[in-house]
Amino acid sequence: MDELATKLFDIQAVKFGSFTLKGGQVSPIYFDFRLIISYPAILEKVAGLLWKKCAYNANVDLICGVPYTALPIATLISVTNRVPMLLRRKEAKDYGTKKLIEGDFRPGMNCIIVEDVVTTGTSVLETAVELRKLGILVTHAIVLLDRRQGGKENLAKHGIELSAVFHVEEIMASLEKQSKVDHKVAEEVMDFIRGHQQSIVSRNPRLHESLEERRSSSKHPIATRLFELMMAKKSNLCVAADLTSLDEVIKLAESIGPKIVVLKIHVDILEDFSLAKMKQLRKVAKAHEFLIMEDRKFADIANTVQQQFHGGVYKISEWADLITAHPLAGPEMITHLFGDSSSDSRRTCGCVLILEMSTKNALTSQDYSKEAAKWGLIASDIVAGFVGQSPPDADFSGWIQFTPGVNSASKSGDSKGQQYCSPAEAVLERGADIIIVGRGLIKSSDVVATAENYRSEGWTALTKRITNP
Ligand SMILES: O=c1ccn([C@@H]2O[C@H](COP(=O)(O)O)[C@@H](O)[C@H]2O)c(=O)[nH]1
């Protein structure tokens, strides 16, 4: 790595001085990796290191470079490792096939995106969008240099894991160690990078307000209650009790009740459901002060959803404090979810809108969640919060962000598309107010100790986020 950093410096692919960037900022460092093609040995080294970043992934069917600098790099990786390549055009031709993606592929194939520098991740994302339109799966991108300016987090939000050969800190440390730059320049560069590392989370005022302030701006009684419980119990832990027996759920709730603020269930996986047992669970919830969330993911027209909510065997409106709903059917479904304006449920139950899902290749795109968040804001007497992996553009400090896919023991997710992050990452990088932990807790041998660990990690991260904006 030191050798490559030196070579990049020597050929002036890494320059120091004063450079005006695309966004108008003046940067003390500039990376011009287009020069690499003039140095075949360096090009070969770069391609080799990039390939090492994804060779562990047995699922590479194709690679695709982001135009233009990464194209020769991707070509070399393709030829050396015998991995077929795709070519993405920047503009479609106005004659012939008019295709944006050239090459031979089948929908369902896995494609790795290759890039030279990632700042916000937009170029990688644009390439991923075109590939995904054709049914090609994109879950990984490899990059020579990650400037650490939010790209990794942005891509993760879209189900793409970014692996970098270098981070800017590593290049600077290496060049300083080899006396290529002096300490003052290295400091200046790092100050600039840190100053431009504003992630979505650090820009969002909701995430730095105290829970007390947010409690007073909340418009839904259940959101107000949840803020109070969080402060009183010093907990932002929701446990996904995905068990098939309600007796077992009750047993679990009795043991971890003091550590949690929400217990989330899926009523339709219970084999021993009865309203009497539900009453028992409500008693435990009252005694230990936590809310019950039914993760029903309502998604139909309002008329049907109302019946699903109030009727059937489960009579969800009789026992749930919170329910989840997909905003797919439009704003009317949200406003009529609980019934007409006189329905008691509007005050006794809060809707948690699913803006983004935690799984790979989820269809909850940025545009989708942006629109849905706007509807949620309008229906703030119904909507207590949202499920998501990041704060939406239209945000509101009285709303609560619930983030599932939290598991300290597994970084890679399960084998069925679920993706995981740690409690600290969920809170500090993704904006979670409440972390949702399922198998990471219910499968552990000591659920009480594990609940305490998640409570403490989640709460520490939340306190840190509020006190260090
Ligand atoms: O995007 C979503 C929405 C909901 N879930 C639910 O959360 C838990 C996660 O369980 P783990 O065992 O921690 O994977 C589960 O009940 C899902 O239905 C989600 O994972 N992602």
The ligand as an SDF file (V2000), in Angstrom:
LIG
                    3D

 21 22  0  0  0  0  0  0  0  0999 V2000
  -37.3150   -3.3520    6.7740 O   0  0  0  0  0  0  0  0  0  0  0  0
  -37.6690   -4.1300    7.6640 C   0  0  0  0  0  0  0  0  0  0  0  0
  -38.8850   -4.0610    8.3100 C   0  0  0  0  0  0  0  0  0  0  0  0
  -39.1750   -4.9310    9.3210 C   0  0  0  0  0  0  0  0  0  0  0  0
  -38.2830   -5.8850    9.7000 N   0  0  0  0  0  0  0  0  0  0  0  0
  -38.6660   -6.7780   10.8240 C   0  0  0  0  0  0  0  0  0  0  0  0
  -37.7170   -6.6010   11.8830 O   0  0  0  0  0  0  0  0  0  0  0  0
  -37.3520   -7.8480   12.4440 C   0  0  0  0  0  0  0  0  0  0  0  0
  -35.8930   -8.1100   12.2210 C   0  0  0  0  0  0  0  0  0  0  0  0
  -35.5100   -9.3770   12.7100 O   0  0  0  0  0  0  0  0  0  0  0  0
  -33.9800   -9.8800   12.7580 P   0  0  0  0  0  0  0  0  0  0  0  0
  -34.1020  -11.2560   13.3680 O   0  0  0  0  0  0  0  0  0  0  0  0
  -33.2300   -8.9130   13.6340 O   0  0  0  0  0  0  0  0  0  0  0  0
  -33.4530   -9.9310   11.3600 O   0  0  0  0  0  0  0  0  0  0  0  0
  -38.2760   -8.8830   11.8140 C   0  0  0  0  0  0  0  0  0  0  0  0
  -39.4030   -9.0240   12.6330 O   0  0  0  0  0  0  0  0  0  0  0  0
  -38.6880   -8.2600   10.4910 C   0  0  0  0  0  0  0  0  0  0  0  0
  -39.9710   -8.6750   10.1020 O   0  0  0  0  0  0  0  0  0  0  0  0
  -37.0690   -5.9620    9.0660 C   0  0  0  0  0  0  0  0  0  0  0  0
  -36.2130   -6.8100    9.3850 O   0  0  0  0  0  0  0  0  0  0  0  0
  -36.7910   -5.0740    8.0560 N   0  0  0  0  0  0  0  0  0  0  0  0
  1  2  2  0
  2  3  1  0
  2 21  1  0
  3  4  2  0
  4  5  1  0
  5  6  1  0
  5 19  1  0
  6  7  1  0
  6 17  1  0
  7  8  1  0
  8  9  1  0
  8 15  1  0
  9 10  1  0
 10 11  1  0
 11 12  2  0
 11 13  1  0
 11 14  1  0
 15 16  1  0
 15 17  1  0
 17 18  1  0
 19 20  2  0
 19 21  1  0
M  END
$$$$
